[in-house]
Amino acid sequence: MKLLGMVVGMAKGSSSIEARRRARERLARERLEQIERNKANEADLTEYLLLEHRIGAAEVERDASFAQIEVNHRSAVEEMLGLQVECVRRMRARGEKVAAIADLTGLTVRDVNRISKASNGRNNPESDAGGGHAANWQ
């Protein structure tokens, strides 16, 4: 019986040793898996943050492009409005009546008079007509 108790005790001891060994192996495996997940997460987070930065840069570039487009548009419109003013002045210089020019262009008689009387050297419809665009002249 004593021998049986020793065998059982040895079995219990070797079971505990085996259980601890398996626990250490499992924990080591889990640590390695966690290290791999951390590396993958770090790589994804790095890529995410770089993309976030690129998105911000793209938005800044877009805003600058829109601002330049607005400047170009305003410049083109101002030039065309100046040319419209010159057209009205030439019609008036050819003897067309103010009312006829107003009727043809959709401007008010007051705006046609303002454009006609403004200095010929000026080519700024905003100062000539008080608003810039033909729709604003009415």
Buried (B, 14 or more C-beta within 10 A) or exposed (E): EEEEEEEEEEEEEEEEEEEEEEEEEEEEEEEEEEEEEEEEEEEEEEEEEEEEEEEEEEEEEEEEEEEEEEEEEEEEEBEEBBEBBBEBBEBBEEEBEBEEBBEEBEBBEBBBBBBBEBEEEEBEBBEBBEBBBBEEBE
